[in-house]
């Protein structure tokens, strides 16, 4: 029997953030998303310094990974011309406090 976990370990937040930033830079929305991610990351770093917790960093990575994963479906939906007035904010879906 092995004591190894049967799942891949979660990457450290700074490593995941660097990988995510590389993905954002080559995305179709790089112009606006890179600066928005950098702002979110800076805020999370500051929050982490004050709280001594890496949770804000993981929250930023998780939210941006969700945005990247959802981007193709969102683009397809928007291109279809359907009504999007009943949309839900991503922060509500991810249970992330607004403005944090």
trRosetta pair geometry for C-beta under 8 A, 3 or more apart (Angstrom, degrees):
i j d omega theta_ij theta_ji phi_ij phi_ji
5 9 7.0 107 55 -67 142 78
10 16 7.8 -22 170 -57 78 139
11 15 4.6 -112 169 91 114 118
11 16 4.4 144 89 -59 114 92
11 19 7.3 38 100 10 166 139
12 15 4.7 82 62 12 85 108
12 16 6.8 -164 87 -6 38 90
13 16 5.7 -59 -140 42 29 109
13 17 5.9 32 159 -24 66 108
13 54 5.5 -167 -8 -178 142 113
13 57 3.7 60 178 133 156 123
13 58 5.4 -97 -91 -67 114 64
13 60 8.0 74 -161 56 113 98
13 61 5.8 -151 -141 -21 77 139
14 17 5.5 -52 -143 35 30 114
14 18 6.5 32 157 -21 64 102
14 57 7.4 -31 -53 -174 60 142
15 18 5.9 -53 -151 33 30 109
15 19 6.6 26 152 -14 63 106
16 19 5.7 -56 -149 40 33 111
16 20 6.0 35 152 -21 66 110
16 61 4.7 47 117 -148 124 148
16 65 8.0 -43 174 -57 115 125
17 20 5.5 -55 -144 39 30 114
17 21 6.2 34 156 -22 65 105
17 41 5.9 105 -154 -122 135 130
17 57 7.1 -71 -50 -172 130 97
17 60 7.3 26 -103 100 110 114
17 61 5.7 -99 -74 -86 73 105
18 21 5.7 -50 -145 34 29 112
18 22 6.7 33 152 -20 61 103
19 22 5.7 -54 -155 32 32 113
19 23 6.7 31 148 -16 64 104
20 23 5.6 -55 -153 36 35 111
20 24 6.3 35 151 -20 68 105
20 37 7.1 -164 127 -159 110 144
20 61 6.0 -165 -27 -137 155 81
20 64 5.5 83 180 107 139 129
20 65 6.5 -88 -110 -70 122 79
20 68 7.4 -148 -148 -23 89 147
21 24 5.5 -50 -144 35 34 113
21 25 6.4 41 154 -26 64 103
21 34 7.0 76 -154 -135 80 84
21 37 6.3 176 -101 119 78 143
21 38 7.7 70 -119 -71 118 81
22 25 5.8 -50 -150 28 30 115
22 26 7.2 9 158 -2 60 105
23 26 6.5 -73 -157 44 32 96
23 27 6.4 46 148 -44 68 104
23 68 6.1 27 130 -131 133 153
24 27 5.4 -45 -147 11 37 121
24 29 7.9 -58 -159 85 77 83
24 30 6.1 128 151 -117 65 71
24 33 4.9 -139 -160 118 109 116
24 34 5.2 148 129 -85 117 69
24 37 5.6 -84 -95 -8 175 156
24 64 7.3 -41 -68 -180 126 125
24 68 7.3 -103 -79 -83 74 118
25 30 5.4 61 -153 -137 29 123
25 34 5.9 62 -87 -92 66 127
26 30 6.7 93 -11 -73 6 132
27 30 5.2 149 62 -58 71 77
27 33 6.2 -14 73 51 133 150
27 68 6.9 -116 -90 -123 145 94
27 71 7.0 -62 -159 -171 128 175
28 71 7.6 159 42 168 107 134
28 75 7.8 54 63 -90 151 145
29 32 5.7 -54 176 52 90 94
29 33 4.5 79 115 -21 100 119
29 71 7.2 -138 5 -135 128 133
30 33 6.0 -68 -118 49 23 100
30 34 5.4 26 -174 -28 68 112
31 34 7.3 -53 -144 21 5 103
32 35 6.7 -70 -162 42 34 101
32 36 6.1 27 153 -17 71 117
33 36 5.5 -61 -142 42 34 111
33 37 5.9 36 160 -22 70 106
33 67 7.6 173 -135 128 123 139
34 37 5.9 -55 -148 36 27 110
34 38 6.4 26 154 -18 62 108
35 38 5.6 -53 -146 37 33 113
35 39 6.4 36 154 -20 65 103
36 39 5.8 -53 -151 34 32 112
36 40 6.4 30 152 -16 64 106
37 40 5.7 -56 -148 39 32 110
37 41 6.0 32 154 -20 68 108
37 60 7.7 114 -156 172 71 109
37 64 5.6 62 -115 -113 107 145
38 41 5.6 -52 -141 38 30 112
38 42 6.3 34 156 -22 63 105
39 42 5.8 -53 -148 34 29 111
39 43 6.5 29 154 -16 63 105
40 43 5.8 -57 -152 37 31 111
40 44 6.3 29 152 -18 66 109
40 60 4.9 155 140 -136 109 115
40 63 7.5 -118 -180 76 154 132
40 64 7.2 164 80 -55 151 116
41 44 5.6 -56 -146 39 31 112
41 45 6.3 37 153 -23 65 103
41 57 7.6 46 -143 -129 72 75
41 60 5.6 145 -88 150 58 158
42 45 5.7 -50 -149 32 31 113
42 46 6.6 30 153 -16 63 104
43 46 5.8 -57 -153 37 32 110
43 47 6.3 32 150 -18 66 106
43 56 7.7 -119 118 171 75 130
43 60 8.0 149 69 -83 90 133
43 100 7.8 145 141 145 124 40
44 47 5.5 -51 -145 38 34 113
44 48 6.2 37 154 -22 65 105
44 56 4.0 -179 -150 139 81 101
44 57 5.0 134 147 -83 124 50
44 59 6.8 -169 -119 62 127 95
44 60 4.4 -91 -42 -27 157 136
45 48 5.7 -55 -148 35 29 112
45 49 6.5 34 152 -23 63 103
45 56 7.9 -138 -36 102 20 121
45 57 7.0 62 -78 -85 56 100
46 49 5.7 -50 -151 30 32 114
46 50 6.7 22 155 -10 63 107
47 50 6.0 -65 -153 41 31 105
47 51 5.8 2 162 3 70 119
47 53 8.0 -47 134 66 87 93
47 56 4.0 116 89 -64 129 172
47 100 7.0 61 -100 178 158 81
48 51 6.1 -69 -130 52 27 93
48 52 7.5 84 176 -92 58 8
48 53 6.1 -121 -131 75 68 52
48 54 5.9 37 -132 -105 126 41
48 55 7.7 169 -99 46 88 56
48 56 5.2 -137 -55 50 83 114
48 57 5.6 16 -62 -32 143 103
49 52 7.9 15 -175 -66 20 48
51 55 7.6 -63 109 43 141 103
51 56 7.1 117 41 -15 138 119
53 56 6.8 99 96 -2 94 85
54 57 4.9 -50 -171 39 73 118
54 58 6.0 73 132 -22 86 100
55 58 5.7 -58 -145 40 35 109
55 59 6.1 40 156 -25 68 105
56 59 5.5 -52 -146 33 32 116
56 60 6.7 34 156 -20 64 101
56 100 7.0 -133 -122 151 102 101
57 60 6.0 -53 -154 31 32 109
57 61 6.6 27 152 -14 64 106
58 61 5.7 -55 -148 40 35 111
58 62 6.0 36 154 -21 68 109
59 62 5.7 -55 -143 38 29 112
59 63 6.2 28 158 -19 65 107
59 94 7.9 124 -160 145 83 126
59 96 5.7 131 -174 -120 116 113
59 100 7.5 -18 115 107 156 118
60 63 5.9 -55 -145 37 28 109
60 64 6.3 18 160 -10 64 111
61 64 6.1 -64 -146 43 27 104
61 65 6.1 29 157 -21 65 108
62 65 5.9 -54 -145 35 27 111
62 66 6.5 29 155 -19 61 106
62 94 6.7 147 123 -157 108 131
63 66 5.8 -57 -155 35 30 113
63 67 6.6 33 148 -21 64 103
63 90 6.7 104 -157 138 93 121
63 91 7.5 8 -128 -93 129 64
63 94 5.6 162 -100 94 82 176
63 96 5.8 -1 -80 -39 126 162
64 67 5.3 -44 -147 32 40 115
64 68 6.4 40 154 -17 66 101
65 68 5.7 -53 -149 38 33 110
65 69 6.2 32 153 -18 66 108
66 69 5.7 -55 -143 39 30 111
66 70 6.0 20 160 -12 66 113
66 90 6.6 150 110 -163 126 118
66 93 7.7 178 168 101 150 121
66 94 6.2 -158 15 -77 168 126
67 70 6.0 -66 -143 44 25 103
67 71 6.4 50 154 -53 63 93
67 90 6.7 11 -79 -135 86 165
68 71 5.7 -30 -151 -7 31 120
70 73 5.5 -67 -164 49 60 109
70 74 5.5 60 141 -27 88 109
70 90 7.8 -165 40 -107 159 119
71 74 5.6 -59 -141 38 29 111
71 75 6.1 31 161 -21 66 106
72 75 5.7 -53 -145 36 30 112
72 76 6.3 31 156 -18 64 107
73 76 5.7 -54 -148 37 31 113
73 77 6.3 33 153 -21 65 106
74 77 5.6 -54 -147 36 31 112
74 78 6.2 28 156 -16 66 107
75 78 5.9 -56 -145 39 28 108
75 79 6.2 27 156 -18 64 110
76 79 5.8 -58 -146 38 28 111
76 80 6.6 34 153 -30 62 105
77 80 5.7 -55 -156 23 31 115
77 82 6.2 -68 -172 45 78 119
77 84 7.0 98 142 -87 117 117
78 84 7.2 -11 -96 -43 71 147
83 86 7.3 54 124 5 100 91
84 87 5.0 22 170 -48 86 114
88 92 5.5 -108 175 73 94 127
88 93 5.9 100 123 -53 120 100
89 92 4.6 92 69 0 89 104
89 93 7.3 -161 96 -6 49 84
89 98 7.8 0 142 -85 151 115
90 93 5.4 -55 -150 37 40 113
90 94 6.0 19 159 -3 73 110
90 96 7.9 1 122 34 77 120
91 94 6.2 -64 -138 50 28 97
91 95 7.9 -168 166 6 55 2
91 96 4.6 -96 -146 69 76 94
91 97 7.5 -49 -178 100 117 7
91 98 5.3 91 138 -80 161 76
92 95 7.4 23 -175 -76 29 42
96 100 6.7 -139 171 54 84 117
97 100 4.2 67 81 -17 102 130
